[in-house]
Amino acid sequence: MLERLFHFKEHTTSISQETIGGLTTFMTMAYIIFVQPAVLSAAGMDFGSVMVATCVSSACATFLMGFLANYPIALAPAMGHNFFFVYTICLAMGVPWQTALGANFISGAAFVVLSLFGLREMLINAIPASLKHAIAVGIGLFIALIGFQWAGIVVYKPGTILGFGDLHSPAVLLAIFGVFVITILYTLKIKGAIVIGIIATAILGAVAGMVPYHGIASLPPSLAPTFFKLSIGTAMTISLLPTVFILFFLDLFDTVGTLIGVSEQAGFLQQGKLPRARPALLADAIGTICGTLLGTSTVTSYIESSTGVASGARTGFANVITGLLFLIALLFFPLVQMIGGGMKLNGSILYPITAPALIIVGTLMMSGVTKIEWDDITEAIPAFLTIVIMPYAYSITEGIAVGFIFFTLLKLLTGKIKQVHPILIIFTVLFILRYIFLM
């Protein structure tokens, strides 16, 4: 039955390999279980309820992706989107969180409609090969930067923006240990290198007294404070239309970027196109609707899925494992906190156990840079800007936007506009208008 559902032989994989991949993906994105409640509670939302909403919506969306599209791409509330939800919509604009959830719901509903009609699928297929490779590489650099930041290896430095952190800090040394362990295991071609490295790092952290032990199991908090508390009516106002549009825009291109990045790494793309893109995008859209009904912000495809792919995941069965672990996390909160939770250092929170996985995966995702046509300036410059803007601007969306704009304009000015898909031209115009009027 599992073979009929997930086609293990066709993808040259196995149940054990998919299980390792699903476990790895979960371990590298488990931090969202703790980060999301901390962020959304700043807007007045109940911490425990948001945690439950995060786990349940992540599991539902991840299952959908696995069964509808058969891709090992897990979903959860998006980092970055949650900060926009709280600090821009709720705190800066003074919008109640119930209304903000309503706006998020409208954005998700629009995604479902567009996914059913295939517009998002058409967008993926309209992106030229050079930008597809650049997006994958840029995301690799982006998540590697996040990994270095979570490890405390790279920190903010006044005057130079970035610099080395305190390399004598126990948390930083623990992360460096994790990087070395995973690297050595990869060099020895040991399967499950990433998950073994994470476990080894967690064990060392526990033995050294750096990872606090809070117990094994606990009952999940109540979902009642946020369940179906969204206000769609108050969100359907002229003043909030730009907010809905931005939520829509951010989710669209973060999702497209993640799907392309992970698919490029896993070898899913066929002649530059992503098979089963429509059900994959539909699962993503339904995930956001599910999340807003339960009480959390935009649910989208997670780039951390690339760690599972790097560990061998190739089918949706890996998502079954990841989704089940999100549900199990409701009952084993203390253990999940030990692995996915953070450590405070000089006022900031580090994630030295999961950070090494992101650093290594960032390395693995660099291979696409060799497939870019560097001899053609109209291909090279947009690709380069896409790659560097993602980590520099700390945004997948901005990297894609700049890449689209430069690709279209350079092709237009050099008389090669016929090489640009009409959909790409439309989104280039939309990106330009966004920068003019909405930023």
C-alpha positions, 0 to 999 in steps of 0.5 A: 500500500505504501509503495502504491502511495509513495512510489519508493522504487521509482524514487530509489528510496526506502521506508527507512531512508524516508523516515530518517529524512522526515525525522531530520526535517522535523528536528531542524524546524522544531524551533518553530514550535517555541518561536511562534508562540513567543512572537505571536504572544507579543500581540496578545495571543495566548502562548500555549494556544498558539503552540498547539495551533502551530503543531496541528496546522503544521501537521495537517499541511505537511500531511497534505503535501505528502499525500497530494503531491508526494513531495518531502517538503514540510510546512509550518508557520513562516518565519518573517511572516510572523514578525510582519503579522505582529510588529507591522499589522498588530503593533504598528497599525494597531490592528487586533490580532483577530482581524489580522488572522482574518486578513491572513485567512483572506490571503490563504483563500485567494491562494486556494483559488489561484492554485486551483486555476494553476496560476502559481504553477504557471509562475514556477514554469515561467521562471527561467532556468538561470533564476531557478538555479540562482534561487536555490543557491540564494536560499542555500546562502540564506539558510546558512546565514541563519545557521551561523546566526543561530550558532552565534558564530556570526553576530551583529557588529556596529560599523561592519554589520556582521562579524564573528561572535564569541568563539569561546562561548560554550553554545558557539563551541557546541554548534561548531562541534555539530558542524564538524560531526556532520561534516565528518559523517558526510565525508564518510558517506554515512546515511543520516549524517545530519540527524546523527550529528544533531543527536550527538550535539544534543547529547553533548549539550545535555552532558555538559549541562547546557541543554536543560532537562525539563522532563519527558511528557506533559499535557498540551495546552488548550486551543480554545483561546485562539480557535476560530477567533479570527475576524474575517468581516473586519478584515474586509475593509479598504484600509486593510486591502494593502495588508492582505495583498502583502501577505499574499505576495510574501506567501506566494514568492516564499513558497515558490522560492522554497519549492524551487530550492528544495526541488532543485536540490532533490532533482525533482525539476524536469526540464526546468518544470516542477511536476505536480506543482498544482497539488503542492501549491494547493497544499500550501494554500490550504495550510494557511487557511487551516492555520488561521482557523486554529490561531497562527499566522501564514503556514508555508513550505519550509526551506528546512525540508532541504535537510531531510532531502539531504538525508535522503528523503524523496517522497511524501512518506517523509512528510508523514513522519514529520507530521506525526512528530509535530502531533507527538510534540504536543505530548512530549513538549519537554523533549522537543524543547531540549532539541529545538529550544534555544539558549540565551547568550548576551541577550540573544537566543541561539539554537546550537543544536539545529544550527549546524544542519542549516550550515551544512545544507547551505553548503550542499545547495551551492552546487546549482551555481555551476549551472548558471550561464555566467557568460551571458550578462543578461542571465548572470547579473539577475542570477547574481543579484538573486543569490546575494540579495536573499542573505543580504536583505534577509528575505527570499522574496526580495531576492526573487523580486530583484532577480525578476526585475533585472532579468526582464529589464536587461532582456528588454534593453538588449532586444531579447524580450521574447525570452521572457515569459509574459507571466514573468513580465506581469510580476516584474511590473507588480514588484516595481509597483510594490517598491514604489508604493508599498515600501 
